[in-house]
Amino acid sequence: MSKPTQRSLAILLSHDMLSYITKTTDGISTSYSDVYDYSVDFTNLNKTEIEIEHELRSNLTLLQEYDHVHICFLSTTINVVPSHLSHKPFEDLLSLSDYSPIKLAIDCPLENVDASIVYNIHYPLKDILLSLPNLQNARLYHSGKFLIDYGLINSKNNEVYINLMHQKLEVCVLSNGEFIFYNLFETKTKEDFLFYILYTLNQLNISSNEVSLYAFGDVLTSPNYYETLKKYVRHISFNEDDKQLGQYFTLYKLFECESFQEH
């Protein structure tokens, strides 16, 4: 008896952008849609969130029914918190990083580190997701989970993993295979992009001439960013051939979560 067809939806979401991809599994055959990107660039935060809300409520693909729905947040208000502190209110844990008062915070456990990423969700996004029947039971994640988990599986030495998505830069650093740093930065220019990478390495006393850097996301389609980076970092690697390890690394990684249960 053949297995029933299953459909999955993966969404990458922040207050000013969303991307999504769908997956269809029919027996042993799996196919993926093209990635859809939508972003807005308003200085007025309320106007930006209204546009994202309209897209979530009107995009016909997002309104369909799926067997699995995964939503990954690109929130820059984060803190990586050891598991022994996870009993504390998440809003208090975010305040440890000197963020202004947080109204809504949730956690995303890491797979290979005894810690979680605690992050903020904008209230308008929470209300929208709860109001859409096909999205309200989605599994929620922070994008950093996938970069950190991937790095820990593959890292042996001093390595940096970066992922650039819609001008949001993730930086994950491992020292001798041990996780030591993760953060997500807002960037506007390639100079911002370079600054955050080099500043992080300098703060951690890691030489940019010796570290191995692995790049994902929009870096692969932004030659100016790559050319700027390689002037300062000697060892850079990226995968142009495999979509699942390339520009849309995070979206594809979301589908791997279907093999285990998370909140």
C-alpha positions as CSV (number, residue, x, y, z in Angstrom):
1,M,0.0,0.0,0.0
2,S,1.5,3.3,-1.0
3,K,2.0,6.1,1.5
4,P,-0.4,9.0,1.3
5,T,0.9,12.3,-0.2
6,Q,2.1,14.7,2.5
7,R,2.5,18.4,2.1
8,S,4.7,20.7,4.2
9,L,5.2,24.4,4.5
10,A,8.3,26.2,5.8
11,I,8.2,29.9,6.6
12,L,11.0,32.3,7.5
13,L,9.5,35.3,9.2
14,S,10.5,38.7,10.8
15,H,8.7,42.0,11.3
16,D,9.7,43.1,7.8
17,M,10.1,40.0,5.6
18,L,8.9,36.5,4.9
19,S,10.1,33.7,2.7
20,Y,8.5,30.3,2.3
21,I,8.9,27.0,0.4
22,T,6.6,24.0,0.2
23,K,7.5,20.3,0.1
24,T,5.4,17.5,-1.4
25,T,6.3,13.9,-0.5
26,D,4.5,11.2,-2.6
27,G,5.7,7.8,-1.6
28,I,9.5,7.8,-2.1
29,S,9.4,10.9,-4.3
30,T,10.0,14.4,-2.8
31,S,9.6,17.7,-4.6
32,Y,10.1,21.3,-3.6
33,S,8.5,24.5,-4.8
34,D,10.5,27.6,-5.7
35,V,11.2,29.9,-2.8
36,Y,9.0,32.9,-2.5
37,D,10.6,36.0,-1.0
38,Y,8.7,39.1,0.2
39,S,10.1,42.0,2.1
40,V,9.2,45.6,2.8
41,D,11.4,48.6,3.5
42,F,9.6,51.2,5.5
43,T,11.1,53.3,8.2
44,N,7.7,53.2,9.9
45,L,7.6,49.9,11.9
46,N,3.7,49.9,12.1
47,K,3.4,50.3,8.3
48,T,5.9,47.5,7.8
49,E,4.0,45.1,10.0
50,I,0.8,45.9,8.3
51,E,2.2,44.9,5.0
52,I,3.5,41.6,6.4
53,E,0.1,41.0,8.0
54,H,-1.6,41.6,4.7
55,E,0.7,39.1,2.9
56,L,0.1,36.4,5.6
57,R,-3.6,36.8,5.3
58,S,-3.9,37.0,1.5
59,N,-1.2,34.8,0.0
60,L,-3.2,31.8,-1.3
61,T,-0.3,29.3,-0.8
62,L,0.0,30.2,2.9
63,L,-3.8,29.8,3.3
64,Q,-3.8,26.1,2.2
65,E,-3.9,23.1,4.5
66,Y,-0.6,21.3,5.2
67,D,0.4,18.2,7.1
68,H,3.4,20.0,8.6
69,V,3.9,23.7,9.1
70,H,7.2,25.2,10.4
71,I,7.8,28.8,11.2
72,C,11.2,30.2,11.8
73,F,11.8,33.6,13.2
74,L,14.6,36.0,12.3
75,S,14.5,37.9,15.6
76,T,17.5,39.9,16.6
77,T,16.3,40.2,20.2
78,I,17.9,37.0,21.5
79,N,19.9,35.4,24.3
80,V,21.5,31.9,24.3
81,V,20.6,30.6,27.7
82,P,22.0,27.4,29.5
83,S,19.3,24.8,30.2
84,H,19.7,25.1,33.9
85,L,18.3,28.6,33.7
86,S,15.3,27.7,31.5
87,H,12.9,27.6,34.5
88,K,13.2,31.4,34.7
89,P,10.7,33.7,32.9
90,F,11.9,34.1,29.3
91,E,11.3,37.8,29.4
92,D,13.7,38.1,32.3
93,L,16.3,36.1,30.5
94,L,16.2,38.5,27.6
95,S,16.5,41.4,29.9
96,L,19.9,40.0,30.9
97,S,21.2,41.2,27.5
98,D,20.1,44.8,28.3
99,Y,17.1,44.7,25.9
100,S,14.2,47.0,26.7
101,P,11.2,45.4,28.4
102,I,10.0,42.4,26.4
103,K,6.3,41.5,26.2
104,L,6.5,38.1,24.5
105,A,9.5,35.7,24.5
106,I,9.7,32.0,23.7
107,D,12.5,29.5,23.6
108,C,14.0,27.2,21.0
109,P,16.1,24.3,22.4
110,L,19.4,23.5,20.6
111,E,20.0,20.0,19.5
112,N,23.7,19.5,20.5
113,V,24.2,22.2,23.1
114,D,22.7,22.1,26.6
115,A,21.1,25.5,26.0
116,S,18.2,27.3,24.3
117,I,17.8,30.4,22.2
118,V,15.4,32.7,23.9
119,Y,13.9,35.2,21.5
120,N,11.3,37.9,21.1
121,I,8.2,37.8,18.8
122,H,6.5,41.0,17.9
123,Y,3.0,41.0,19.3
124,P,1.3,41.7,15.9
125,L,3.0,38.6,14.4
126,K,1.8,36.4,17.3
127,D,-1.8,37.7,16.9
128,I,-1.8,37.1,13.2
129,L,-0.5,33.5,13.5
130,L,-3.0,32.7,16.1
131,S,-5.8,34.0,13.9
132,L,-5.0,31.8,10.9
133,P,-6.3,28.3,11.4
134,N,-3.7,26.6,9.2
135,L,-0.8,28.4,10.9
136,Q,-1.8,28.5,14.6
137,N,-0.5,25.0,15.3
138,A,2.8,25.4,13.5
139,R,6.1,24.5,15.1
140,L,8.1,27.5,16.0
141,Y,11.9,28.0,15.8
142,H,14.6,30.6,15.8
143,S,16.9,30.6,12.8
144,G,20.0,30.3,15.0
145,K,19.1,26.8,15.9
146,F,19.9,25.5,12.5
147,L,23.2,27.3,12.0
148,I,24.5,26.2,15.5
149,D,23.3,22.6,15.2
150,Y,24.8,22.3,11.7
151,G,28.1,23.8,12.9
152,L,28.4,21.4,15.8
153,I,27.8,18.4,13.7
154,N,30.5,19.4,11.2
155,S,33.1,21.4,13.1
156,K,36.4,20.2,14.4
157,N,38.6,23.3,14.6
158,N,38.2,27.1,14.8
159,E,35.3,27.8,12.5
160,V,32.8,30.5,11.7
161,Y,29.5,29.9,10.1
162,I,27.6,32.8,8.6
163,N,24.2,33.1,7.1
164,L,22.9,36.3,5.4
165,M,19.2,36.5,5.0
166,H,17.4,39.7,3.9
167,Q,20.3,41.9,5.3
168,K,20.2,40.0,8.6
169,L,23.5,38.3,9.4
170,E,23.9,35.3,11.6
171,V,27.3,34.6,13.0
172,C,28.1,31.3,14.8
173,V,31.6,30.6,16.1
174,L,33.1,27.3,17.3
175,S,36.5,26.9,18.9
176,N,38.0,23.5,18.6
177,G,34.6,22.1,17.8
178,E,33.0,23.7,20.9
179,F,30.2,26.3,20.5
180,I,31.2,29.7,21.9
181,F,29.2,32.4,20.2
182,Y,26.1,33.1,18.3
183,N,24.4,36.4,17.4
184,L,22.2,37.9,14.7
185,F,22.9,41.4,13.4
186,E,20.9,43.9,11.3
187,T,23.1,45.1,8.3
188,K,22.5,47.7,5.6
189,T,25.7,47.6,3.6
190,K,28.6,45.2,2.8
191,E,30.7,47.3,5.2
192,D,28.2,46.5,8.1
193,F,28.4,42.8,7.0
194,L,32.2,42.8,7.1
195,F,32.4,44.8,10.4
196,Y,30.3,42.4,12.4
197,I,32.3,39.4,11.3
198,L,35.7,40.9,11.9
199,Y,34.6,42.5,15.2
200,T,33.3,39.1,16.5
201,L,36.5,37.4,15.6
202,N,38.6,40.1,17.2
203,Q,36.6,40.0,20.4
204,L,37.1,36.2,20.6
205,N,40.8,36.5,19.8
206,I,40.5,34.4,16.6
207,S,42.7,35.2,13.6
208,S,40.8,35.9,10.4
209,N,43.8,34.5,8.5
210,E,43.6,31.1,10.2
211,V,39.8,30.6,10.9
212,S,37.7,28.6,8.4
213,L,34.6,30.4,7.4
214,Y,31.5,28.7,5.9
215,A,28.9,30.9,4.2
216,F,25.2,30.4,3.5
217,G,22.3,32.5,2.4
218,D,22.4,35.6,0.3
219,V,26.3,35.8,0.4
220,L,26.2,33.2,-2.4
221,T,24.3,35.6,-4.7
222,S,26.0,38.8,-3.6
223,P,29.5,38.9,-5.3
224,N,30.3,42.3,-3.7
225,Y,29.9,40.8,-0.3
226,Y,32.0,37.8,-1.0
227,E,34.8,39.9,-2.7
228,T,34.9,42.2,0.3
229,L,35.0,39.4,2.8
230,K,37.8,37.4,1.0
231,K,40.1,40.4,1.4
232,Y,40.2,39.8,5.1
233,V,39.3,36.1,5.6
234,R,41.6,33.7,3.9
235,H,39.6,30.4,4.1
236,I,36.1,30.8,2.8
237,S,33.8,27.9,1.7
238,F,30.3,27.7,0.4
239,N,28.2,25.2,-1.5
240,E,26.7,26.5,-4.8
241,D,25.5,23.2,-6.1
242,D,23.3,21.9,-3.3
243,K,20.3,24.2,-2.7
244,Q,19.8,22.7,0.7
245,L,23.2,23.9,1.8
246,G,23.2,27.2,-0.2
247,Q,21.1,30.4,-0.4
248,Y,18.1,28.9,1.3
249,F,19.8,26.8,4.0
250,T,17.5,27.7,6.8
251,L,14.2,27.0,4.9
252,Y,15.4,23.6,3.8
253,K,16.6,22.8,7.3
254,L,13.2,23.4,8.7
255,F,11.9,20.3,6.9
256,E,14.3,18.1,8.8
257,C,12.4,18.9,12.0
258,E,9.6,16.6,10.8
259,S,11.6,13.6,12.0
260,F,11.4,14.6,15.7
261,Q,9.0,16.4,17.9
262,E,9.5,20.0,19.1
263,H,7.2,22.7,20.4
